[in-house]
Amino acid sequence: MRKSKQERKNEVFKAIGKIAAQKGFNNVTTKAVADILQVSQPAIYKYFKNRDELILYFLDNIEILLNNIIKTAEKEDNLYERIFKLINEHFKMVENNEVLPVMVFSDEIHIGDIQKKEKLQKIVFDYRQNIIKLINDCPQNQVIADIILGSIIFNGLKWRLSNKSYSLSSRSEELAQTICKLCITKKE
């Protein structure tokens, strides 16, 4: 049975992440993706003209995943549950796409390419803004959003450098509790 266009593109997304996680974004090519998927390179060309389209497609999918995390967290009623859901869902995403903790640090993805740089910048800045809105009832929500993002990135990187020897999402509750404590301020 032939795979649908969307199924094939989902496989391409995972292949790009695997290549980038193991060898870096500079090694993401139509040939490398074809090799992982065990198809011919022309089969990849049906959907993507070149490496740049592969990377932009990957970034588009990351943006969708991050937006879905925000939508899931927004459904929660209280601040702790929203923060917990945000962190937990993000950690689950990282466990399924291990390249994410290092992606935001990767100059390879955008150096010399204004389109990719602007795309990555939009994704990161929009996600931060969405977190700020999500924790709007928290004083200092901009600083707390930065702390959340930094914590997510650091924990994802630590998990990856520890050879994924533990469940990253198991850290969600402790991290959410600590961040909620930062949101509680005494009025003088």
C-alpha positions as CSV (number, residue, x, y, z in Angstrom):
1,M,0.0,0.0,0.0
2,R,1.3,3.4,-1.0
3,K,1.9,6.0,1.7
4,S,0.0,9.2,1.5
5,K,1.7,12.5,0.9
6,Q,1.2,13.5,4.5
7,E,2.5,10.2,5.9
8,R,5.6,10.5,3.7
9,K,6.2,14.1,4.9
10,N,5.8,13.0,8.5
11,E,8.5,10.4,7.9
12,V,10.7,13.2,6.3
13,F,10.3,15.3,9.4
14,K,11.4,12.5,11.7
15,A,14.3,11.7,9.3
16,I,15.5,15.3,9.3
17,G,15.4,15.4,13.1
18,K,17.4,12.1,13.3
19,I,20.0,13.3,10.9
20,A,20.4,16.7,12.7
21,A,20.5,15.0,16.1
22,Q,23.2,12.6,15.0
23,K,25.3,14.6,12.6
24,G,24.1,18.3,12.7
25,F,21.9,20.3,10.4
26,N,24.7,20.7,7.9
27,N,24.3,17.0,7.1
28,V,20.6,17.3,6.3
29,T,20.4,16.7,2.6
30,T,17.9,15.2,0.2
31,K,20.2,12.2,-0.2
32,A,20.6,11.7,3.6
33,V,16.8,11.8,4.0
34,A,16.3,9.4,1.2
35,D,18.9,7.0,2.7
36,I,17.2,7.0,6.1
37,L,13.8,6.4,4.5
38,Q,15.3,3.8,2.1
39,V,13.9,5.5,-0.9
40,S,15.5,7.1,-4.0
41,Q,16.6,10.7,-3.9
42,P,14.1,11.5,-6.7
43,A,11.3,10.3,-4.4
44,I,12.3,13.1,-2.0
45,Y,12.3,15.6,-4.8
46,K,8.6,14.9,-5.3
47,Y,8.0,16.9,-2.1
48,F,11.1,19.1,-1.6
49,K,13.2,20.8,-4.3
50,N,16.3,21.0,-2.1
51,R,17.9,21.0,1.3
52,D,16.6,24.5,2.1
53,E,13.0,23.4,1.6
54,L,13.7,20.4,3.9
55,I,15.0,22.7,6.7
56,L,12.1,25.2,6.3
57,Y,9.6,22.3,6.3
58,F,11.3,21.1,9.6
59,L,11.0,24.5,11.1
60,D,7.3,24.8,10.0
61,N,6.6,21.5,11.8
62,I,8.4,22.6,15.0
63,E,6.3,25.8,15.0
64,I,3.1,23.6,14.7
65,L,4.3,21.4,17.6
66,L,5.0,24.4,19.8
67,N,1.7,26.0,19.1
68,N,0.0,22.7,20.0
69,I,1.8,22.7,23.3
70,I,0.5,26.2,24.0
71,K,-3.1,25.2,23.0
72,T,-2.9,22.1,25.3
73,A,-1.6,24.2,28.3
74,E,-4.2,26.9,27.7
75,K,-7.0,24.4,28.5
76,E,-5.8,24.2,32.2
77,D,-7.6,26.3,34.8
78,N,-4.9,27.3,37.2
79,L,-1.3,28.6,36.9
80,Y,0.4,25.5,38.2
81,E,-1.5,23.2,35.8
82,R,-0.8,25.5,32.9
83,I,3.0,25.6,33.7
84,F,3.1,21.8,34.4
85,K,1.3,21.0,31.1
86,L,3.6,23.4,29.1
87,I,6.7,21.8,30.5
88,N,5.5,18.3,30.4
89,E,4.3,18.5,26.9
90,H,7.5,20.2,25.8
91,F,9.6,17.5,27.4
92,K,7.5,14.8,25.7
93,M,8.1,16.6,22.4
94,V,11.9,16.7,23.1
95,E,11.9,12.9,24.0
96,N,10.3,12.3,20.6
97,N,12.5,14.7,18.7
98,E,15.9,14.8,20.4
99,V,17.3,17.5,18.2
100,L,15.1,20.2,19.7
101,P,17.3,21.1,22.7
102,V,20.3,21.8,20.4
103,M,18.3,23.2,17.5
104,V,17.9,26.7,19.0
105,F,21.7,26.9,19.6
106,S,22.5,25.6,16.1
107,D,24.1,28.3,14.0
108,E,24.2,25.8,11.2
109,I,20.5,26.2,10.7
110,H,20.5,29.8,9.7
111,I,24.0,31.3,9.3
112,G,24.1,33.0,5.9
113,D,20.4,32.4,5.3
114,I,18.2,35.3,6.3
115,Q,15.0,33.4,5.5
116,K,15.9,30.6,7.9
117,K,17.1,33.0,10.5
118,E,13.9,35.0,10.4
119,K,11.9,31.8,10.5
120,L,13.7,30.5,13.6
121,Q,13.5,33.9,15.2
122,K,9.8,34.1,14.7
123,I,9.2,30.6,16.1
124,V,11.3,31.3,19.2
125,F,9.9,34.8,19.9
126,D,6.3,33.8,19.2
127,Y,6.6,30.8,21.6
128,R,8.0,33.1,24.3
129,Q,5.1,35.5,23.8
130,N,2.6,32.7,24.0
131,I,4.2,31.5,27.3
132,I,4.0,35.1,28.6
133,K,0.2,35.1,27.8
134,L,-0.2,31.6,29.3
135,I,1.3,32.8,32.6
136,N,-0.2,36.3,32.5
137,D,-1.5,36.0,36.1
138,C,2.1,35.5,37.2
139,P,3.9,38.7,38.3
140,Q,7.1,39.2,36.3
141,N,5.7,36.9,33.6
142,Q,8.3,37.9,31.0
143,V,11.2,37.0,33.3
144,I,9.4,33.8,34.3
145,A,8.9,32.9,30.6
146,D,12.6,33.3,30.1
147,I,13.2,31.0,33.1
148,I,10.8,28.4,31.8
149,L,12.4,28.5,28.3
150,G,15.9,28.3,29.8
151,S,14.9,25.4,32.0
152,I,13.4,23.5,29.2
153,I,16.4,24.0,26.9
154,F,18.9,23.2,29.7
155,N,17.0,20.1,30.9
156,G,16.7,18.8,27.3
157,L,20.3,19.3,26.6
158,K,21.3,17.6,29.9
159,W,19.0,14.7,29.1
160,R,20.6,14.3,25.7
161,L,24.2,14.6,27.0
162,S,23.2,11.9,29.6
163,N,22.5,9.6,26.8
164,K,18.7,9.9,27.5
165,S,19.3,7.7,30.6
166,Y,16.2,8.9,32.4
167,S,12.7,10.1,31.6
168,L,12.9,13.8,30.8
169,S,9.2,14.3,31.4
170,S,9.6,12.9,35.0
171,R,11.3,16.3,35.7
172,S,8.1,18.3,34.8
173,E,6.4,18.3,38.2
174,E,9.4,19.5,40.2
175,L,10.2,22.1,37.7
176,A,6.6,23.4,37.5
177,Q,6.4,23.6,41.3
178,T,9.6,25.6,41.5
179,I,8.5,28.0,38.8
180,C,5.2,28.5,40.5
181,K,7.0,29.4,43.7
182,L,8.7,32.1,41.7
183,C,5.3,33.5,40.7
184,I,4.2,34.0,44.3
185,T,5.5,37.4,45.5
186,K,4.9,39.1,48.8
187,K,3.5,42.6,48.7
188,E,5.2,45.0,51.0
